[in-house]
Amino acid sequence: MEPSTSATQPAQAAERLSPTDMPETLRRALGVERAAHWQRDREPYNPQVWVLRNESGTAAAITSGRPNTRYTKLIDLWADPEASPTDLTARRLLDEVIATSVARGDACLKWQLPSDAELPAFADDLGFIELREPISSADGTQGVRGFALWHDNWPHDQLRYYGQTTMFTCGAVAAMTALSHLGLEPFADTEDEGARERELAFWRAATNFPACEPLGLAVAVHDVITQAATGITLELHLDTTEPTLLESYEGEERVFREQLQEQSRAEAASRGIQQHTAPLSIEQISARVSAGELAVLLIEEEPMHDASTPHWVVAHAVKGDTVLLNDPWITAEQGETWVDSHDLPVSIAVLDHMVAFGDPTYRGVIFMAR
């Protein structure tokens, strides 16, 4: 849905500040606890405080969002309770946040709320869609609701979000999330019970200690599909025959992991899993996702987190030059929640840069479809 006319032509521009530069009057108005929430360390996720003052009163907001992505997250919106009417300035400020999100090329504006809160009445008619409730898992999946205002009509199925509960189970969680969307229930049989135990069990089946490399992950996915006797297909693309994800290991620490990868290669061959080694372009990946396949992608996290780390995500929808990812990782200590990681839009150009790890770089992709 397009923003309202007032969103594209705000009556008065808000002042934008770093959270550390919040005026003392705003800190006092927010109260000690709420002000501390606004001023917590959220770097490198672009925290920004917005303050709008006009004849109706004062409103303020705090936003954030990962670098090199196409969303802005509204963390909190405050209005002076003495204003008359109370919501007029808040609505004007929200309009400006929406307009700025559109202007920077975002696919959506997300709004994070406490789980017991509702969108204010003045936002009801803007077209915010509630994000699907996550499975309680990692820090940042509890106590928070999420909404998204898509700036262009983009109907798509939402994956059910599960946040990895360890530093190293991203591959397992990404694969399990894709399998869940394709009709299996790998996290739990009923009511999400035992999800973490199943996360760790899947990781143990796929791991190269501690990472899940593409061959081992493909074997673990294949075995789940075969045991369930489903119509799910799997296709592995890995454009190197050298060991992967071992850049930081030397000596015996590297040797035994290389041996594990050779074992995974043999297991893949015995199961009929073909490793496609021809280079795979980002256009091929996005075309297949656009056609309905899920792509479990090995990525370099640096563009989103300012730190180089291999990681697994799921690409599940495409519109124009934007791809939606489901990312199992939440940097909760820097203020992220599942609202950041679920339905995460990135440009195809940025994704092309991310779906390449190592030196020389290699590209690992597991396609799944029913």
Stockholm file with secondary structure:
# STOCKHOLM 1.0

chainA/1-370         MEPSTSATQPAQAAERLSPTDMPETLRRALGVERAAHWQRDREPYNPQVWVLRNESGTAAAITSGRPNTRYTKLIDLWADPEASPTDLTARRLLDEVIATSVARGDACLKWQLPSDAELPAFADDLGFIELREPISSADGTQGVRGFALWHDNWPHDQLRYYGQTTMFTCGAVAAMTALSHLGLEPFADTEDEGARERELAFWRAATNFPACEPLGLAVAVHDVITQAATGITLELHLDTTEPTLLESYEGEERVFREQLQEQSRAEAASRGIQQHTAPLSIEQISARVSAGELAVLLIEEEPMHDASTPHWVVAHAVKGDTVLLNDPWITAEQGETWVDSHDLPVSIAVLDHMVAFGDPTYRGVIFMAR
#=GR chainA/1-370 SS CCCCHHHHSCSSCCEEECGGGCCHHHHHHHCHHHHHHHHSCCTTSCCEEEEEEETTEEEEEEEECCTTSSEEEEEEEEECTTSSSHHHHHHHHHHHHHHHHHHTTCSEEEEEEETTCCCCGGGGGGTCEECCCCBSCSTTSSSEEEEEEESSCCCCCCCCCBCCSSSSCHHHHHHHHHHHHTTCCCSCSSTTTTHHHHHHHHHHHHCSSSCCCHHHHHHHHHHHHHHHTCCCEEEEEESCSSCCSCTTCCHHHHHHHHHHHHHHHHHHHHTTCCEECSCCCHHHHHHHHHTTCEEEEEEECHHHHSSCCEEEEEEEEEETTEEEEECCCCCGGGTCCHHHHTTEEEEHHHHHHHSCBTTTTBCEEEEEEC
#=GC SS_cons         CCCCHHHHSCSSCCEEECGGGCCHHHHHHHCHHHHHHHHSCCTTSCCEEEEEEETTEEEEEEEECCTTSSEEEEEEEEECTTSSSHHHHHHHHHHHHHHHHHHTTCSEEEEEEETTCCCCGGGGGGTCEECCCCBSCSTTSSSEEEEEEESSCCCCCCCCCBCCSSSSCHHHHHHHHHHHHTTCCCSCSSTTTTHHHHHHHHHHHHCSSSCCCHHHHHHHHHHHHHHHTCCCEEEEEESCSSCCSCTTCCHHHHHHHHHHHHHHHHHHHHTTCCEECSCCCHHHHHHHHHTTCEEEEEEECHHHHSSCCEEEEEEEEEETTEEEEECCCCCGGGTCCHHHHTTEEEEHHHHHHHSCBTTTTBCEEEEEEC
//
